[in-house]
């Protein structure tokens, strides 16, 4: 199935694009050719409706990520809505909490598809059963684009804050572990200097130099984290 790409709505700062079919290496450039000009024109909040998307390979995922990285530099984002099965695949490619990847939202199956496979029971009129099921199903109203984008921005802010807390904790842990390695190195020196002349060397499998090297490595990691 060929890929179909249509820009269905534009407003100041945002745009909505509907895609359907199969997104792969052969046509991912066509999608990028539509989304990148929108970003260049100032539409930095891009809502991509992919409910009709049946397949997306690694090339298509990379294209969506490139577009997201482009608009993210100017404070924008890409929000992609797909069916749950494809969404789970994209979650593997874009682990949750990665601010450099588009936000993936799952769409609900169409009511028509749900009613298509109703069980037929003996003595029950199928048309009456379908009508009853149709009355029982409430089709949720689509969320306004502004609400979806605001939710996406809030999730990204929350993710960035949590990542900063994790970075600070890791930096502190590296510093503490470096001090522990220094103390172990000092213990080695003490053992060597206090060992009687001609006495047994002991059963230690490491030396003070290895602990000093490990302490230096941990301090370098802490410095790198502090610069991020």
HUDA-V68374 format. One record per residue. RES is the residue in one letter. D_FIRST is the distance of its C-alpha to the first C-alpha in Angstrom with 1 decimal. Layout:
# HUDA-V68374
RES:D_FIRST + RES:D_FIRST
This chain:
# HUDA-V68374
X:0.0 + X:3.8 + X:6.7 + X:9.2 + X:12.8 + X:15.9 + X:19.5 + X:20.9 + X:24.4 + X:26.9 + X:30.4 + X:33.0 + X:31.8 + X:28.4 + X:25.1 + X:22.1 + X:18.5 + X:15.5 + X:12.1 + X:9.0 + X:5.4 + X:5.9 + X:9.3 + X:10.7 + X:13.4 + X:11.7 + X:11.1 + X:13.6 + X:16.2 + X:14.7 + X:15.0 + X:18.5 + X:19.4 + X:19.1 + X:20.8 + X:23.5 + X:25.0 + X:25.2 + X:27.1 + X:29.3 + X:30.2 + X:31.5 + X:28.7 + X:29.2 + X:28.0 + X:24.2 + X:22.5 + X:18.8 + X:17.3 + X:14.3 + X:14.7 + X:11.1 + X:9.9 + X:8.7 + X:9.5 + X:11.9 + X:13.7 + X:17.3 + X:16.5 + X:14.7 + X:17.7 + X:20.1 + X:18.9 + X:19.4 + X:22.7 + X:23.9 + X:23.4 + X:25.2 + X:28.0 + X:28.4 + X:29.0 + X:30.9 + X:33.5 + X:34.4 + X:34.4 + X:30.8 + X:27.9 + X:24.2 + X:23.4 + X:20.0 + X:19.2 + X:16.7 + X:16.7 + X:19.5 + X:17.7 + X:15.8 + X:19.1 + X:21.1 + X:19.2 + X:19.7 + X:23.3 + X:23.8 + X:22.8 + X:24.7 + X:27.8 + X:29.3 + X:32.0 + X:30.7 + X:31.3 + X:29.4 + X:26.0 + X:24.1 + X:25.1 + X:22.5 + X:23.0 + X:21.7 + X:20.7 + X:21.9 + X:19.9 + X:19.8 + X:23.0 + X:21.4 + X:19.5 + X:22.9 + X:24.8 + X:22.5 + X:24.0 + X:27.7 + X:30.2 + X:32.2 + X:36.0 + X:38.6 + X:40.6 + X:38.2 + X:36.6 + X:32.8 + X:32.6 + X:35.4 + X:33.7 + X:30.5 + X:32.7 + X:34.7 + X:31.6 + X:30.3 + X:33.7 + X:33.8 + X:30.5 + X:30.9 + X:27.8 + X:28.6 + X:28.7 + X:26.6 + X:28.6 + X:29.7 + X:28.0 + X:31.5 + X:32.1 + X:29.0 + X:29.8 + X:33.4 + X:32.6 + X:30.4 + X:33.3 + X:35.8 + X:33.9 + X:33.8 + X:37.5 + X:38.3 + X:36.4 + X:38.3 + X:41.6 + X:41.1 + X:40.1 + X:43.3 + X:45.4 + X:44.0 + X:44.7 + X:48.3 + X:48.9 + X:47.6 + X:49.9 + X:52.8 + X:52.2 + X:52.1 + X:55.4 + X:57.0 + X:55.9 + X:57.3 + X:60.7 + X:60.6 + X:60.2 + X:63.1 + X:65.3 + X:64.4 + X:65.3 + X:68.6 + X:69.3 + X:69.0 + X:71.4 + X:73.9 + X:73.6 + X:74.3 + X:77.3 + X:78.9 + X:78.6 + X:82.1 + X:82.9 + X:82.2 + X:80.4 + X:77.1 + X:74.0 + X:72.2 + X:68.9 + X:66.6 + X:63.4 + X:62.7 + X:64.8 + X:65.2 + X:63.3 + X:60.1 + X:60.3 + X:61.1 + X:58.0 + X:55.9 + X:57.4 + X:56.7 + X:53.0 + X:52.7 + X:54.4 + X:52.0 + X:49.1 + X:50.8 + X:51.4 + X:47.7 + X:46.7 + X:49.3 + X:47.9 + X:44.4
